[in-house]
Amino acid sequence: MKEDIRILLSQGYLLEREAAQILEYSFDKISIAATLLNFNPPKLITKTFLFKNMPLIIQHIESSMPDLKPESLDKIKLLFSLSSESKKSEIKEEQKTSFEPEKGVVVLEAYEFAAKKIVVDDFVHYFRDRYLVLKNCLQERDLEGLSSIGKIPNQRRIFSVIGLVYDIRYTKNKNLLIELEDMSGRIPVMIHKEKSDLFEKAKNVVLDEVIAVRGTGSREILFANEIFFPNVAKEKKFSPKEELAAFTSDIHVGSSKFLEQNFLKFIDWLNGHVGSEQQRAFAKKVKYLFIVGDTVDGVGVHPKQEEDLVIKDVREQYHALAGYLKQIRKDVNIIICAGGKHDAVRQIEPQPKISREFAPELYEMENVILTTNPSIVRIGQAPGFEGFDVLMYHGDSFDYYADAVDVLRMNNAKLKPDTIIHFLLNKRHLAPTHTSTTYYPSNRDFLVLRHVPDIFVSGHIHKSAVSHYNNILTISCSCWQSKTDYQEKFGHEPDPCKVPIFNLKTGKVVVMDFS
């Protein structure tokens, strides 16, 4: 790793991969990092930030190094110029391949595939893909003496490894022992309880995630001094035009506990039919409505569910859902991610779109966009503005982590579901542990966060929560169903009829209450 990257990481900054690639070049002992620190850079240093500040960077280098050779400065200018052209080329290629409906909504990532027989090799390829993707992210950290496990010598020294967590256990002395594996072997990693900060951090490590560890040891064992998670970060964005996005989930049409009158009140508000003139004008600025799974209550989801249904046919439930959504004004883009246990889709993640067989009317609605769980959708594009990337994930893995991770369980994460989102963003994975959700093993791990979103929206817990994580807006959606015995079994405490409204221009969020 080049000195510039090491300096920035030691100061607590994160680097976008393209920015790190620029800083990897050598420039006759010129420190771009030292120059950047004079400009109070954001926590995540991106290629865009480097381009924007390029004239000032070059000017600062010229003034601080009067004896600098002209050819050295020319190298820097040329590098930025070539990188800029490369970026333009990438953008042109993306425009060729992206699917873009007329309404200004682009589905960037959706996951659909043909069913096939699953064999052991599928799991091998699945975890290998996860390891390679997250290894690339972690390699940009300050990992002294980075080595594959199989090449670690027997002599004691300082080194770092990147591996998938194979096992976690406590020793008889109450120290933590984590076994890591990569494609060349396994190694035990010891975290001493006396290193209190590191020990607490290590308690957040979960099975099957990919982490990096720096420490001292040999081929036999590594004594950890630091643990690195893949993590994510983003630059804040502000749209040049004022539009609003509304987020909701878990409507559960067909349930006897469905709060129909409250949902109709929300629709009336969306249409600008209630409130003062100012409130009606505000409502009419809503151009996007995200619905994140469990749109209907389904059939046969759990024992005795039929006793709690007022609509006992799933097709009729989708017919009723379409009837409600048709009442919403046509200039609102309705983006529906089918997910969870109740929609009529397979339970294995990623879950496909609701099929035309069950919901033909949704396919006939011009302002409805159906996508998978998870998926990434771009909204709010404008001239000179790329828009906001929204990760939609229903959240079936949330229960597992709320119960299995000490810090989440002790902090009542089911009452604060955004803390679960933050936990998984730090892992850069939606469900890293093998048993945390039911998933489809293939050549690609579809639950790895290859693409860092601006907004992460989820449902499932039925609890409203809005917060930020490294400039990423995190939203746990409310619901439109009062408490059921099934929810009580999972420890869910519904907070129904709350709708977060995000202003794309100001970045502010207002939570509307329709209870």
C-alpha positions as CSV (number, residue, x, y, z in Angstrom):
1,M,0.0,0.0,0.0
2,K,1.4,3.4,-1.0
3,E,2.4,6.0,1.7
4,D,-0.4,8.4,0.7
5,I,-3.1,5.8,1.3
6,R,-1.5,4.7,4.6
7,I,-1.5,8.4,5.8
8,L,-5.1,8.9,5.0
9,L,-6.3,5.7,6.5
10,S,-4.3,6.3,9.7
11,Q,-6.2,9.7,10.0
12,G,-9.5,7.8,9.9
13,Y,-10.5,8.5,6.3
14,L,-12.0,5.9,3.9
15,L,-11.1,5.7,0.2
16,E,-13.3,5.0,-2.7
17,R,-11.6,2.3,-4.8
18,E,-11.1,4.6,-7.8
19,A,-9.6,7.3,-5.6
20,A,-7.2,4.8,-4.0
21,Q,-6.1,3.7,-7.5
22,I,-5.1,7.3,-8.3
23,L,-3.2,7.7,-5.0
24,E,-1.3,4.4,-5.6
25,Y,0.9,6.1,-8.2
26,S,4.3,7.5,-7.2
27,F,5.2,11.2,-7.9
28,D,8.8,11.8,-6.9
29,K,8.0,12.0,-3.2
30,I,5.1,14.3,-3.7
31,S,2.5,13.7,-0.9
32,I,-1.0,14.2,-2.3
33,A,-2.3,13.0,1.1
34,A,-0.6,15.8,2.9
35,T,-2.1,18.3,0.4
36,L,-5.6,16.8,0.8
37,L,-5.5,17.2,4.5
38,N,-5.3,20.9,4.0
39,F,-8.8,20.9,2.3
40,N,-10.7,19.2,5.2
41,P,-11.8,16.3,3.1
42,P,-15.0,14.3,3.8
43,K,-14.8,11.0,5.7
44,L,-15.1,9.1,2.4
45,I,-12.6,10.5,-0.1
46,T,-14.0,9.8,-3.6
47,K,-12.7,10.2,-7.2
48,T,-15.3,13.0,-7.6
49,F,-13.8,14.9,-4.6
50,L,-10.3,14.6,-6.2
51,F,-11.5,15.8,-9.6
52,K,-13.4,18.7,-8.0
53,N,-10.3,19.9,-6.1
54,M,-7.7,19.0,-8.7
55,P,-6.8,22.7,-9.5
56,L,-6.4,23.5,-5.9
57,I,-4.4,20.4,-5.2
58,I,-2.0,21.2,-8.1
59,Q,-1.8,24.8,-7.0
60,H,-0.9,23.9,-3.4
61,I,1.8,21.4,-4.6
62,E,3.3,24.1,-6.8
63,S,3.4,26.7,-4.0
64,S,4.7,24.3,-1.3
65,M,7.4,22.7,-3.5
66,P,9.0,25.4,-5.6
67,D,11.9,23.1,-6.6
68,L,9.5,20.5,-8.1
69,K,10.5,19.2,-11.5
70,P,8.0,20.3,-14.2
71,E,7.7,16.7,-15.5
72,S,6.6,15.5,-12.1
73,L,3.7,18.0,-12.1
74,D,2.9,17.0,-15.6
75,K,2.5,13.4,-14.5
76,I,-0.1,14.4,-11.9
77,K,-2.1,16.4,-14.4
78,L,-1.9,13.6,-17.0
79,L,-3.1,11.0,-14.4
80,F,-6.1,13.1,-13.5
81,S,-6.8,13.8,-17.2
82,L,-6.7,10.1,-18.0
83,S,-8.8,9.1,-15.0
84,S,-11.4,11.7,-16.0
85,E,-11.7,10.3,-19.5
86,S,-12.0,6.8,-18.1
87,K,-14.8,8.0,-15.8
88,K,-16.6,9.5,-18.8
89,S,-16.3,6.2,-20.7
90,E,-17.7,4.3,-17.7
91,I,-20.7,6.6,-17.5
92,K,-21.4,6.2,-21.3
93,E,-21.2,2.4,-20.9
94,E,-23.6,2.5,-17.9
95,Q,-26.1,4.6,-19.9
96,K,-26.0,1.9,-22.7
97,T,-26.8,-1.0,-20.3
98,S,-29.1,0.5,-17.7
99,F,-32.9,-0.1,-18.0
100,E,-34.6,3.3,-17.6
101,P,-38.4,3.7,-17.5
102,E,-39.9,6.9,-18.7
103,K,-40.8,8.0,-15.2
104,G,-37.3,8.8,-14.0
105,V,-36.8,5.5,-12.1
106,V,-33.8,3.3,-13.0
107,V,-33.6,-0.3,-11.6
108,L,-29.8,-0.5,-11.2
109,E,-29.7,-4.0,-9.6
110,A,-32.4,-6.7,-9.6
111,Y,-31.8,-10.4,-9.1
112,E,-33.7,-13.0,-11.0
113,F,-32.5,-16.4,-12.2
114,A,-33.8,-19.7,-13.4
115,A,-34.4,-22.4,-10.8
116,K,-32.0,-25.3,-10.8
117,K,-30.8,-28.2,-8.6
118,I,-28.5,-26.9,-5.9
119,V,-25.2,-28.9,-5.3
120,V,-22.3,-28.5,-2.9
121,D,-20.2,-26.6,-5.5
122,D,-22.8,-23.9,-5.5
123,F,-22.1,-23.1,-1.9
124,V,-18.3,-23.2,-2.6
125,H,-18.7,-20.6,-5.4
126,Y,-21.0,-18.5,-3.4
127,F,-18.7,-18.1,-0.4
128,R,-15.7,-17.7,-2.7
129,D,-17.4,-14.8,-4.5
130,R,-18.2,-13.2,-1.2
131,Y,-14.6,-13.5,0.0
132,L,-13.1,-12.1,-3.2
133,V,-15.4,-9.1,-3.3
134,L,-14.9,-8.1,0.3
135,K,-11.2,-8.9,0.2
136,N,-10.9,-6.2,-2.5
137,C,-12.6,-3.7,-0.2
138,L,-10.4,-4.6,2.8
139,Q,-7.2,-4.5,0.9
140,E,-7.5,-0.7,0.9
141,R,-7.0,-0.6,4.6
142,D,-3.8,-0.2,6.6
143,L,-2.9,-3.9,6.6
144,E,0.8,-4.3,7.4
145,G,2.4,-7.4,6.1
146,L,-0.7,-8.7,4.4
147,S,-0.4,-12.4,3.5
148,S,-2.6,-15.3,2.5
149,I,-2.9,-17.7,5.4
150,G,-1.1,-20.5,3.6
151,K,2.0,-18.4,3.1
152,I,2.4,-17.2,6.7
153,P,5.9,-18.3,8.0
154,N,6.6,-20.0,11.3
155,Q,8.7,-17.1,12.6
156,R,7.0,-14.7,14.9
157,R,6.3,-11.3,13.2
158,I,3.7,-8.6,12.5
159,F,1.3,-9.5,9.7
160,S,-2.3,-9.1,8.5
161,V,-4.8,-11.6,7.1
162,I,-8.1,-11.3,5.3
163,G,-10.4,-14.3,5.9
164,L,-13.9,-15.6,6.2
165,V,-15.0,-16.3,9.8
166,Y,-15.1,-20.1,10.2
167,D,-15.6,-20.4,13.9
168,I,-16.0,-18.3,17.1
169,R,-15.5,-19.5,20.6
170,Y,-14.3,-18.5,24.1
171,T,-11.3,-20.1,25.7
172,K,-11.3,-21.3,29.3
173,N,-9.7,-17.9,30.3
174,K,-12.6,-16.1,28.7
175,N,-10.5,-14.8,25.8
176,L,-12.1,-14.8,22.3
177,L,-10.8,-17.2,19.6
178,I,-11.8,-16.6,16.0
179,E,-10.8,-19.0,13.3
180,L,-10.3,-17.4,9.9
181,E,-10.0,-19.2,6.5
182,D,-9.1,-18.1,3.0
183,M,-8.6,-20.2,-0.1
184,S,-5.1,-21.3,1.2
185,G,-5.9,-22.4,4.7
186,R,-7.1,-21.5,8.2
187,I,-5.6,-19.8,11.2
188,P,-6.8,-19.1,14.8
189,V,-6.9,-15.5,15.9
190,M,-6.7,-14.7,19.7
191,I,-8.3,-11.5,21.1
192,H,-7.3,-11.0,24.7
193,K,-10.0,-9.7,27.1
194,E,-7.4,-7.3,28.6
195,K,-7.6,-5.3,25.3
196,S,-11.0,-4.1,26.3
197,D,-11.8,-1.9,23.2
198,L,-10.7,-4.6,20.8
199,F,-12.4,-7.3,22.8
200,E,-15.8,-5.4,22.6
201,K,-15.3,-4.8,18.9
202,A,-14.6,-8.5,18.4
203,K,-17.9,-9.4,20.0
204,N,-19.5,-8.0,16.9
205,V,-17.8,-10.5,14.7
206,V,-20.3,-13.1,13.3
207,L,-19.9,-16.4,11.5
208,D,-19.3,-16.4,7.8
209,E,-18.5,-12.7,7.4
210,V,-15.2,-11.5,5.9
211,I,-12.9,-9.4,8.1
212,A,-9.2,-8.4,8.2
213,V,-7.0,-8.8,11.3
214,R,-3.6,-7.2,12.0
215,G,-1.5,-8.6,14.8
216,T,1.6,-10.5,15.9
217,G,2.2,-14.2,15.6
218,S,3.2,-17.0,13.3
219,R,1.6,-19.8,11.3
220,E,0.3,-21.4,14.5
221,I,-1.7,-18.4,15.9
222,L,-2.2,-14.7,15.4
223,F,-2.6,-12.4,18.4
224,A,-4.9,-9.6,17.2
225,N,-4.1,-5.9,17.6
226,E,-6.8,-4.6,15.3
227,I,-9.9,-5.9,13.5
228,F,-11.2,-4.3,10.2
229,F,-14.7,-4.7,8.9
230,P,-15.5,-3.9,5.2
231,N,-17.8,-1.0,6.1
232,V,-19.4,1.5,3.7
233,A,-19.6,5.3,3.4
234,K,-21.0,7.8,1.0
235,E,-20.9,11.5,0.1
236,K,-24.0,13.5,1.0
237,K,-26.1,14.4,-2.0
238,F,-28.6,17.2,-2.6
239,S,-30.9,17.3,-5.7
240,P,-31.2,20.5,-7.7
241,K,-35.0,20.1,-7.8
242,E,-37.4,19.6,-4.9
243,E,-39.1,16.3,-5.0
244,L,-40.2,14.0,-2.1
245,A,-40.0,10.3,-1.6
246,A,-42.3,8.3,0.7
247,F,-41.3,5.0,2.3
248,T,-43.6,2.3,3.6
249,S,-43.8,-1.5,4.0
250,D,-45.8,-4.4,5.4
251,I,-49.3,-3.3,4.3
252,H,-50.7,-6.9,4.8
253,V,-53.8,-6.4,2.7
254,G,-56.2,-9.3,3.4
255,S,-55.5,-9.5,7.2
256,S,-58.2,-8.9,9.7
257,K,-55.7,-6.6,11.4
258,F,-55.1,-4.5,8.2
259,L,-55.6,-0.8,9.2
260,E,-57.6,0.0,6.1
261,Q,-59.0,3.4,7.2
262,N,-55.5,4.6,8.1
263,F,-54.1,3.5,4.8
264,L,-56.9,5.3,3.0
265,K,-56.1,8.4,5.0
266,F,-52.5,8.2,3.8
267,I,-53.7,7.9,0.2
268,D,-56.0,10.9,0.6
269,W,-53.0,12.9,2.0
270,L,-50.8,11.7,-1.0
271,N,-53.4,13.0,-3.4
272,G,-53.5,16.4,-1.7
273,H,-57.0,16.1,-0.4
274,V,-56.4,16.8,3.3
275,G,-54.7,19.5,5.4
276,S,-54.0,23.2,4.8
277,E,-53.1,24.6,1.4
278,Q,-49.4,24.5,2.4
279,Q,-49.8,20.8,3.5
280,R,-51.5,19.9,0.3
281,A,-48.8,21.5,-1.8
282,F,-46.2,19.6,0.2
283,A,-48.0,16.3,-0.4
284,K,-48.1,16.9,-4.1
285,K,-44.3,17.1,-4.2
286,V,-44.2,13.3,-3.5
287,K,-43.0,11.7,-6.7
288,Y,-41.8,8.4,-5.4
289,L,-43.5,5.8,-3.1
290,F,-41.4,2.8,-2.0
291,I,-43.2,-0.3,-0.7
292,V,-40.7,-2.8,0.8
293,G,-42.4,-6.2,0.9
294,D,-45.2,-8.0,2.7
295,T,-47.7,-6.1,0.6
296,V,-50.4,-8.7,1.3
297,D,-50.9,-11.1,4.2
298,G,-50.6,-14.2,2.0
299,V,-52.1,-17.6,2.7
300,G,-50.6,-20.5,4.7
301,V,-47.7,-18.4,6.1
302,H,-48.2,-19.8,9.6
303,P,-50.5,-22.2,11.4
304,K,-54.1,-21.0,11.9
305,Q,-53.4,-17.9,9.8
306,E,-56.7,-18.4,8.0
307,E,-58.6,-17.4,11.1
308,D,-57.0,-14.0,10.8
309,L,-57.8,-13.4,7.1
310,V,-60.7,-11.5,5.7
311,I,-59.5,-12.2,2.2
312,K,-58.6,-15.9,1.9
313,D,-57.4,-16.0,-1.7
314,V,-53.9,-14.5,-2.4
315,R,-55.0,-13.4,-5.9
316,E,-57.9,-11.5,-4.4
317,Q,-55.5,-10.0,-1.9
318,Y,-53.4,-8.6,-4.8
319,H,-56.6,-7.5,-6.5
320,A,-57.5,-5.5,-3.4
321,L,-54.0,-4.1,-3.2
322,A,-54.1,-2.9,-6.8
323,G,-57.5,-1.2,-6.0
324,Y,-55.9,0.9,-3.2
325,L,-52.8,1.8,-5.3
326,K,-55.0,2.8,-8.3
327,Q,-56.4,5.6,-6.1
328,I,-53.0,7.2,-5.9
329,R,-52.4,10.0,-8.4
330,K,-50.6,8.8,-11.5
331,D,-47.6,11.1,-11.3
332,V,-46.4,9.2,-8.2
333,N,-43.9,6.4,-9.1
334,I,-44.8,3.3,-7.0
335,I,-41.8,1.0,-6.6
336,I,-42.7,-2.3,-5.1
337,C,-40.1,-4.8,-3.8
338,A,-41.8,-8.1,-3.1
339,G,-40.3,-9.7,-0.1
340,G,-40.7,-11.3,3.3
341,K,-42.8,-14.3,4.3
342,H,-46.2,-13.0,3.1
343,D,-45.9,-12.1,-0.5
344,A,-46.5,-14.8,-3.1
345,V,-42.9,-15.3,-4.0
346,R,-40.4,-18.0,-3.0
347,Q,-38.8,-17.7,0.4
348,I,-35.2,-18.0,-0.8
349,E,-33.4,-14.7,-1.1
350,P,-33.0,-12.9,-3.5
351,Q,-36.8,-13.0,-3.9
352,P,-38.2,-12.4,-7.4
353,K,-40.8,-9.9,-8.5
354,I,-44.4,-10.6,-7.8
355,S,-45.5,-12.7,-10.7
356,R,-48.1,-11.6,-13.3
357,E,-50.0,-14.8,-12.4
358,F,-50.9,-13.5,-9.0
359,A,-51.0,-9.8,-9.6
360,P,-51.9,-9.0,-13.2
361,E,-53.4,-5.6,-12.4
362,L,-50.1,-4.3,-10.9
363,Y,-48.4,-5.1,-14.3
364,E,-51.1,-3.0,-16.1
365,M,-50.5,0.1,-14.0
366,E,-48.1,2.5,-15.8
367,N,-46.8,4.1,-12.6
368,V,-45.9,0.8,-10.8
369,I,-42.4,-0.6,-11.0
370,L,-42.0,-4.1,-9.6
371,T,-38.6,-5.3,-8.5
372,T,-36.8,-8.0,-6.5
373,N,-35.8,-8.3,-2.8
374,P,-33.1,-7.0,-2.5
375,S,-32.7,-4.4,-5.3
376,I,-31.2,-1.0,-6.0
377,V,-33.3,1.7,-7.6
378,R,-32.1,5.1,-8.7
379,I,-34.5,8.1,-8.4
380,G,-34.3,11.9,-8.9
381,Q,-31.9,12.1,-11.8
382,A,-31.5,15.6,-13.3
383,P,-29.1,17.3,-15.6
384,G,-25.7,17.3,-13.9
385,F,-27.1,15.2,-11.0
386,E,-26.9,11.4,-10.9
387,G,-29.7,10.9,-8.5
388,F,-30.2,8.8,-5.3
389,D,-29.5,5.1,-5.2
390,V,-32.0,3.3,-2.9
391,L,-31.3,-0.2,-1.6
392,M,-34.6,-2.0,-0.9
393,Y,-34.3,-5.0,1.4
394,H,-37.3,-6.4,3.3
395,G,-35.1,-7.5,6.3
396,D,-35.8,-11.2,7.0
397,S,-32.3,-11.6,8.4
398,F,-32.9,-8.9,11.0
399,D,-34.5,-11.2,13.6
400,Y,-31.5,-13.4,13.6
401,Y,-29.0,-10.6,14.4
402,A,-31.3,-8.9,16.9
403,D,-31.3,-12.2,18.9
404,A,-27.8,-13.5,18.2
405,V,-25.5,-10.5,18.6
406,D,-25.0,-9.4,22.3
407,V,-24.8,-5.6,21.6
408,L,-28.0,-5.7,19.5
409,R,-29.9,-7.9,21.9
410,M,-28.9,-5.9,25.0
411,N,-29.9,-2.6,23.3
412,N,-33.4,-3.9,22.2
413,A,-32.6,-3.7,18.5
414,K,-36.1,-4.9,17.6
415,L,-37.3,-1.6,19.0
416,K,-34.5,0.2,17.2
417,P,-34.3,-1.6,13.9
418,D,-32.0,1.0,12.3
419,T,-29.2,-0.3,14.6
420,I,-29.5,-3.6,12.8
421,I,-29.2,-1.9,9.5
422,H,-26.0,0.0,10.7
423,F,-24.6,-3.4,11.9
424,L,-25.1,-5.0,8.5
425,L,-23.7,-2.0,6.6
426,N,-20.5,-2.3,8.6
427,K,-20.4,-5.9,7.4
428,R,-21.2,-4.8,3.8
429,H,-23.6,-7.7,3.6
430,L,-27.3,-8.2,4.2
431,A,-27.1,-11.6,5.8
432,P,-23.5,-12.9,6.2
433,T,-24.2,-15.8,8.6
434,H,-25.3,-19.0,6.9
435,T,-28.4,-19.5,9.0
436,S,-29.5,-15.9,9.2
437,T,-31.8,-16.2,6.2
438,T,-32.7,-18.7,3.5
439,Y,-30.6,-17.9,0.4
440,Y,-29.9,-19.1,-3.1
441,P,-26.2,-20.3,-3.5
442,S,-24.8,-19.6,-6.9
443,N,-21.6,-18.2,-8.6
444,R,-22.5,-14.8,-7.2
445,D,-23.4,-13.8,-3.6
446,F,-26.4,-11.5,-4.3
447,L,-26.5,-10.2,-0.7
448,V,-23.0,-8.6,-0.8
449,L,-23.2,-4.8,-1.0
450,R,-21.2,-4.3,-4.2
451,H,-23.0,-1.0,-4.8
452,V,-23.0,1.4,-1.9
453,P,-26.5,3.1,-1.7
454,D,-27.4,6.6,-0.6
455,I,-30.5,5.3,1.1
456,F,-31.1,1.8,2.7
457,V,-34.8,1.1,3.3
458,S,-36.2,-2.0,5.0
459,G,-39.4,-3.3,6.6
460,H,-40.2,-6.6,8.4
461,I,-39.9,-5.4,12.0
462,H,-43.0,-3.1,11.7
463,K,-41.2,-0.4,13.6
464,S,-40.5,3.1,12.2
465,A,-36.9,4.4,12.6
466,V,-34.9,6.9,10.7
467,S,-31.2,7.7,11.1
468,H,-27.9,8.0,9.2
469,Y,-24.8,5.9,8.9
470,N,-21.7,7.4,7.3
471,N,-23.9,9.7,5.3
472,I,-26.2,6.9,4.2
473,L,-29.9,7.5,5.1
474,T,-31.3,4.4,6.9
475,I,-35.0,3.8,7.1
476,S,-36.9,1.1,8.8
477,C,-40.5,1.3,7.7
478,S,-43.6,1.2,9.8
479,C,-46.6,-1.0,8.9
480,W,-50.4,-1.0,8.3
481,Q,-51.3,-3.9,10.5
482,S,-52.1,-3.9,14.2
483,K,-50.3,-6.4,16.5
484,T,-50.9,-10.1,15.7
485,D,-50.0,-13.2,17.7
486,Y,-47.5,-14.1,15.0
487,Q,-45.7,-10.8,15.5
488,E,-45.7,-11.2,19.3
489,K,-44.0,-14.6,18.8
490,F,-41.0,-12.8,17.2
491,G,-40.9,-10.0,19.8
492,H,-42.1,-7.3,17.3
493,E,-43.8,-4.2,18.7
494,P,-45.6,-2.6,15.8
495,D,-45.5,1.2,15.4
496,P,-48.1,1.4,12.6
497,C,-49.2,4.1,10.2
498,K,-45.9,6.1,10.2
499,V,-44.5,7.3,6.8
500,P,-41.0,8.9,6.4
501,I,-41.0,11.5,3.7
502,F,-37.5,12.4,2.3
503,N,-36.8,15.7,0.6
504,L,-34.3,15.1,-2.2
505,K,-33.3,18.8,-2.3
506,T,-32.7,19.5,1.4
507,G,-32.0,16.0,2.6
508,K,-34.4,16.4,5.5
509,V,-36.9,13.7,6.6
510,V,-40.3,14.2,8.1
511,V,-42.3,11.3,9.6
512,M,-46.0,11.6,8.9
513,D,-48.4,9.9,11.4
514,F,-51.7,8.5,10.0
515,S,-52.8,6.6,13.1
